[in-house]
Amino acid sequence: MDAHHVSSSAPPAAPPQTVAAMRLAAPGADPMRPRPYRIDRWIRELSDTFTVDLEPLEGPPAPFRPGQFNMLYVFGAGEVPISISGDPARPERLVHTTRAVGQVTNAMKALRVGDTIGVRGPFGTPWPVEAAYGRDVVVAAGGIGLAPLRPLIHALLAERPRFGTVVLLYGARTPEDILFRRQLTAWRGRFDMTVHATVDRATGRWSGPVGMVTRLIARGGFDARDTVAFVCGPEVMMRHTAQALIDRGVLARRIHLSMERNMKCAIGVCGHCQWGPAFVCKDGPVFRYDQVAERLGHFEI
C-alpha cells in the first residue's frame, strides 16, 4: 500500500503532544531548534514501516529538494534523521517514510493523527536532477531506499520532456516487503517510464524476477554511455549496483548514491556522521560515486 492510501489499521494511541511542551522554534530561528508540525495522516506501509504526512503549525512550509532529509523530534523520545519521501512540488504536505527500528522511530510509530512532532530542516545535498537533463536516467532502489528516491521520481516525471529514457529498478527481500506497491503499479502503467522489480526470495504468487537489483541492469533499455544513475539502498547493494552500472558502461562520475550515517546535529558540528574527510549531514547524504568509491565498504572511518 502506498503513501496515498490510508490503512484500515490505525496506529496505537499515544499521549497527545503539545506545542508548548516541546518549546519549538519559529520559522527562520536557530536551526538546532525544531518547528511544530501536526500529523495529518498516518499510513501503515509494511509491518515495520510507516508514513507520516505533516503540516506546519507555524509559518509557511519549508521548500525542499529531492534527496534532502529532516530531523524529526518526538517529545520524550529524541530526534532522528529521516529522508523526505513526498513530492517536492507540494511542500505544504511534508511526507516521511521510515522503518521502526529504534527508540525514536518506535515512539513515532505510536503517534496518532493530531499529535505534534518537531521538524528541523531540510538538510543535506539533493539529488542533482539538472545533471540528468538530456540524458537517460536509471533509478535503482533497494528496500526502503525507494523512499528517498520517490521525490526524485516525482521531479523527473514533472519535467519528463527534459530526459531520455527513465528506468526504475527496485529490489525487495520478498513480495510482502515491496514498498509503495500501488504507486509502483501506477508508474509501471505509464508509457514514458520503465519499471522492473525483483525480490531476493519469491513467496506466494510472485512470478517476477528473483535476485539482486544488479540482475535487472542487464535488461538494459537505456544508453549506458549517456546515462545518469541515482542509487539508494543498503550499502552493499549500492556498491554492487554502482559496479554493475560501470561494467555496463555508465561513467562513475554520473552515478550518485545516498549514504546513511549516524547524524545528530545535521549541520556538521557534532562530528557523529564524519565519513573520512566529509560529513554526511552537510556534504551528503547524496555523493558522487567516483568521489567516495574508496570509502565504501569500510567502517570506522
MOURZI-V836457 format. One record per helix or strand of 3 or more residues. SS is the DSSP state (H for helix, E for strand). FROM is the first residue (numbers start at 1). TO is the last residue. If there is no record, write none. Layout:
BEGIN
ss->SS from->FROM to->TO
ss->SS from->FROM to->TO
END
This chain:
BEGIN
ss->H from->19 to->22
ss->E from->35 to->46
ss->E from->49 to->56
ss->E from->69 to->74
ss->E from->78 to->84
ss->E from->94 to->99
ss->H from->103 to->109
ss->E from->116 to->123
ss->H from->129 to->132
ss->E from->136 to->142
ss->H from->145 to->158
ss->H from->160 to->162
ss->E from->166 to->172
ss->H from->175 to->177
ss->H from->181 to->188
ss->E from->194 to->199
ss->H from->214 to->217
ss->H from->224 to->226
ss->E from->227 to->232
ss->H from->235 to->248
ss->H from->252 to->254
ss->E from->255 to->258
ss->H from->280 to->283
ss->E from->285 to->288
ss->H from->289 to->292
END
